[in-house]
Each structure stands twice: as structure tokens, then as C-alpha cells.
Amino acid sequence: MAIQMELSRILITETQDYQLIELREVDGERTFPIVIGLYEAAAIERRLKNIPIKRPQTHELLASIIEEMGGRLDRIVINDLKEHTFFAELVIERDGEVIRVDSRPSDAIALGIANEVSIYVEEHVLEEASS
């Protein structure tokens, strides 16, 4: 079962190679930290602050492609944890069909933030990450 989460904070430290985002359970108290790269953290922060860019970057490009192909990003699901690496999928709806696309969680979240797409984490991933 997937648990709905929301982005609760983003920690950017330009002196480190990695950054941290924290998801919080929508109807609960659990939190879920994910280590991400500086580029993805900056993209998420830019989207949260509605900072305009002159040309589309990778996440904007992918959003445009999904839309131009008649699809709609429905939700993001962080669905697995293997060898300390989180896995996610983009759940796209197009013409009544559900399309699932493998993604890094950071890219999926960066893509979904601007479109206010729901984020879910599978229960087993929450349990494994907290142990």
C-alpha cells in the first residue's frame, strides 16, 4: 500500500555533493529523507519558489513532452529500496491508459512539484528506510 507524502523541507548545502529533501506523511507523522544531487535540489527549490527560467531544462522538457503526447502526470510513487538506492516511477495517464515510467525519486519530485502532483511512498519502503 502506498502512503501519500508531501515535501516538507529541502536542505541545500552548496559545499556538499549531496542535498536532502524530506517528505512527510500527509495523514500521519512519519518522515522520509532522501539524499539527492545539487542539480535536482536546485530544480526543486526553483519550482517551489516559482523562479522563472529562460529556456526549459530537463524537468520542464519532460513535462512538455508528456503534455504534448496527450498525457498527464498523475502521481509519483517511490516504490522500492535496493542496496541503499531508492527507486520511483512516474504514473502517467493517457487516453485511459496508465503508463509507468522508471525514475529516480529526485527527478520525479522535481518534475511533479510544479504541477502539484501527489507523491506516494510504498509502505515497505518506509519500513525499510526507517530500520
C-alpha positions in Angstrom: 0.0 0.0 0.0 1.3 3.4 -0.9 1.2 6.2 1.7 0.7 9.8 0.5 3.5 12.1 1.4 4.3 15.8 0.9 7.5 17.7 0.6 8.2 19.2 4.0 11.6 20.6 3.5 14.7 20.8 1.3 18.2 21.3 2.7 20.7 22.7 0.2 24.4 22.9 1.2 26.5 24.1 -1.7 29.7 22.8 0.0 28.4 19.2 -0.2 27.9 16.9 -3.2 24.6 15.8 -1.9 21.5 17.5 -0.6 18.5 16.4 1.4 14.8 16.5 0.9 12.3 15.3 3.5 8.9 14.0 2.8 6.2 14.0 5.5 3.2 11.7 5.7 0.0 13.6 4.7 -2.2 11.9 7.3 0.4 10.9 9.8 3.7 11.8 11.5 6.3 9.7 9.6 9.0 11.5 7.7 11.1 10.1 4.8 14.5 11.7 4.0 16.1 11.3 0.5 19.6 12.3 -0.4 19.7 13.9 -3.8 22.1 15.8 -6.0 22.7 19.6 -6.1 21.2 19.9 -9.6 17.9 18.2 -8.6 17.7 20.1 -5.3 18.2 23.4 -7.2 15.4 22.4 -9.7 13.0 21.5 -6.9 13.8 24.8 -5.0 13.4 26.8 -8.2 10.0 25.3 -8.8 8.9 25.8 -5.2 9.8 29.5 -5.4 8.3 29.9 -8.9 11.6 31.3 -10.2 11.3 31.6 -14.0 13.9 30.3 -16.4 14.6 31.5 -19.9 14.7 28.0 -21.6 13.3 24.7 -20.5 15.6 22.5 -18.5 15.3 18.7 -18.4 12.3 18.5 -16.0 10.4 21.2 -17.9 11.2 19.4 -21.2 9.9 16.1 -19.9 6.7 17.8 -18.6 6.2 19.3 -22.0 6.7 16.0 -23.8 4.2 14.3 -21.5 1.6 17.0 -22.2 2.3 17.3 -26.0 1.8 13.5 -26.3 -1.6 13.8 -24.6 -0.6 12.5 -21.2 -1.0 13.8 -17.7 1.4 13.1 -14.8 -1.0 11.6 -12.2 1.3 10.7 -9.4 4.8 9.8 -8.3 5.4 6.6 -6.4 8.7 5.8 -4.6 8.3 2.1 -4.9 11.5 0.3 -3.9 14.8 0.4 -2.0 17.6 -1.8 -3.1 21.2 -1.6 -1.8 20.6 1.9 -0.3 19.2 3.2 -3.5 15.5 4.4 -3.8 13.5 3.8 -6.9 10.5 5.6 -8.2 8.0 5.7 -11.0 6.1 8.3 -12.8 2.5 7.3 -13.2 1.1 8.9 -16.4 -2.4 8.7 -17.7 -3.1 8.9 -21.4 -6.3 8.1 -23.2 -7.5 6.0 -20.3 -4.3 4.0 -20.2 -1.8 4.1 -17.2 1.8 4.3 -18.2 4.5 3.7 -15.5 8.0 5.1 -16.2 11.0 4.2 -14.1 12.6 7.3 -12.5 15.0 8.5 -9.8 12.9 9.9 -6.9 14.7 13.3 -7.1 13.8 13.6 -10.8 10.3 12.5 -10.3 9.8 15.0 -7.4 11.4 17.8 -9.4 9.0 17.1 -12.3 6.0 16.8 -10.1 6.4 19.8 -7.8 5.5 22.4 -10.4 2.3 20.5 -11.4 1.3 19.8 -7.8 1.4 16.1 -8.4 0.8 13.8 -5.4 3.8 11.9 -4.0 3.4 8.4 -2.6 5.8 6.0 -0.9 5.2 2.3 -0.6 4.8 1.1 3.0 7.6 -1.5 2.7 10.0 1.3 1.5 9.0 3.5 4.5 9.6 0.5 6.8 13.0 -0.4 5.2 14.2 3.2 5.3 13.4 3.6 9.0 15.2 0.4 10.1 
